[in-house]
Amino acid sequence: MDALVPVQSAGQRLPLRLLSPSLHRCIGSVSIRRSVSGFAMDTRISSRSPSQFTIRSQQSDLKESLGGVASSSDVRIKEWEVDMYQNELAISQGIRIRRKPPSKAPLGYSGPFELRLLNGQVADSPSNILEEITWYKDHEVSRMKELNPLEALKKAVENAPPTRDFVGALRSAHQRTGFPGLIAEVKKASPSRGILKENFDPVEIAQAYERGGAACLSVLTDQKYFKGGFENLEAIRSAGVKCPLLCKEFVVDPWQIYYARAKGADAVLLIAAILTDLEITYLLKLSKKLGLAALVEVHDEREMGRVLGIEGIELVGINNRSLETFKVDISNTKKLLEGEHGRQIREKDMIVVGESGLFTPDDIAYVQAAGVKAVLVGESIVKQNDPEKGIAGLFGRNISQT
Ligand SMILES: O=P(O)(O)OC[C@@H](O)[C@@H](O)c1c[nH]c2ccccc12
C-alpha cells in the first residue's frame, strides 16, 4: 500500500486495485476506500477552510494518504456512507453489533443506501448493551481525539518506557504454578453487576493482586459503563506495579491503541463481536508495532472460527459472559475448545484465556481441563476485602510463591 491517490472531488472513482473485490460494486467515492482499509483512516476537515478536507490514513506510516476538496456536506454524506458500509461489511461477517446508529444519515439525504440500510432497522436505539457501549465509544473517541491528536500521541509513544511481556508473564506463571496464569481485573463496576466495590482504590487493589500472585492485571478504562479510567492505568503503572497491564477498553478505532500505549498499557483487548476481520488484522499489526500484546476476545463458535482464520494471534479470550445478554455460562469455554477449533489452537500453540464468571477452585479446574492456560477474573476477587486473599481463595491455595 504505497499509493498516493489524488482526489479532486468527493464522488470520484478510485482505482480498483485499492478496493477489496467484494466492494467493487460500491465504487464511486473516496469514502468507500475509507471503509475498506477504512478503519485505518481518520477523517479531518482542515481548519484552513471548511470546504477543504484531507483524509489521512492512520497507516500513514505505510505512506498512504488521500486528499481533496469537497463541500462539508459532501463530506458528511460520505462519512455516513462509510459508516453504513462498515455496518454492511460487519453483517456479512455475521457480526450483529452495528457500529453506528442507522439514522445518523445527514438530514435531507435520501440516497439508495438509506433506503436499503434502514429497511427493517428504522429504530435508532441500540439493540443491546454492547451496541450501546459501541455507539457511545465512537462518540467518545471522536471527542478524545480532538484533545489528543494522533501526531502528539505518536510522540508520547516514542518517549514512553518499553512495554512488559504480557504473554511471557502468563506462560511463566502457568509453568511456575501449574495453574492457569491469572489476569486479575481492576474493575469498580459493570453494567451487569452494578457497583462491585464502593471504596475503590485501584492502586491498592493492583498491589494486592500482585502480592497474591497475579501474572498480569486487567484495568478497566471505560468510564461511563464500568466506572474505570485511563488515570487508573497510569496510576497503577507509576506506582511501580510490575505485572504487565491489559487496557480493558472497547476498541473501535486505531487511535485508541496509541492512546493505551501512551497511558502505560502492555496489552489491549480486541473484541471480535464488534470488529471485522480486517479491523482485527490491522489493529493486531498496529499493536505489535507499538510493542503491545493483543487479547482477541470471542464468545461463540462463529467468532472463534473467524479469529482462527487471522494470522498472528497469540492470545484468544473466551468470554463466558455474552456482552449482549449478560448471560454467564462457563461451559462456553469448554464448548469453544472442543473439536476442530481446539485442535487448531493447540497446533498453533495459542494461549487461551478463560474469561468471566470464575469464582471457585472448581471453576478454575474446569476451565483448565478444557484447555485454558490463563484466566481473566474480576468480580470474585475484586469484591473481597482483601483481594490478595481473594486470589488464594479462588485457586484453593496460595499461588504467590509456588
Ligand atoms: O468479573 P468477571 O465475571 O470475573 O469477568 C471479568 C472479565 O472477564 C470481564 O470483565 C470482561 C470480559 N470481557 C470484557 C469486555 C469488556 C468489559 C469487561 C469484560
The ligand as a Tripos MOL2 file, in Angstrom:
@<TRIPOS>MOLECULE
LIG
   19    20     1     0     0
SMALL
NO_CHARGES

@<TRIPOS>ATOM
      1 O1        -15.9500  -10.0690   36.6680 O.co2     1 LIG1
      2 P1        -15.7890  -11.3690   35.9640 P.3       1 LIG1
      3 O2        -17.0900  -12.1160   35.7670 O.co2     1 LIG1
      4 O3        -14.7390  -12.2450   36.6040 O.co2     1 LIG1
      5 O4        -15.2560  -11.0350   34.4700 O.3       1 LIG1
      6 C1        -14.0070  -10.4610   34.2420 C.3       1 LIG1
      7 C2        -13.8520  -10.1390   32.7560 C.3       1 LIG1
      8 O5        -13.8530  -11.3420   32.0590 O.3       1 LIG1
      9 C3        -14.9590   -9.2170   32.2510 C.3       1 LIG1
     10 O6        -14.9060   -8.0480   32.9770 O.3       1 LIG1
     11 C4        -14.8640   -8.9270   30.7670 C.ar      1 LIG1
     12 C5        -14.5410   -9.7960   29.7980 C.ar      1 LIG1
     13 N1        -14.5500   -9.2050   28.5800 N.ar      1 LIG1
     14 C6        -14.8830   -7.9170   28.7490 C.ar      1 LIG1
     15 C7        -15.0110   -6.8830   27.7990 C.ar      1 LIG1
     16 C8        -15.3260   -5.6500   28.2620 C.ar      1 LIG1
     17 C9        -15.5740   -5.4000   29.6100 C.ar      1 LIG1
     18 C10       -15.4380   -6.4090   30.5500 C.ar      1 LIG1
     19 C11       -15.1040   -7.6770   30.1260 C.ar      1 LIG1
@<TRIPOS>BOND
     1     1     2 2
     2     2     3 1
     3     2     4 1
     4     2     5 1
     5     5     6 1
     6     6     7 1
     7     7     8 1
     8     7     9 1
     9     9    10 1
    10     9    11 1
    11    11    12 ar
    12    11    19 ar
    13    12    13 ar
    14    13    14 ar
    15    14    15 ar
    16    14    19 ar
    17    15    16 ar
    18    16    17 ar
    19    17    18 ar
    20    18    19 ar
@<TRIPOS>SUBSTRUCTURE
     1 LIG1         1 GROUP 0 **** ****
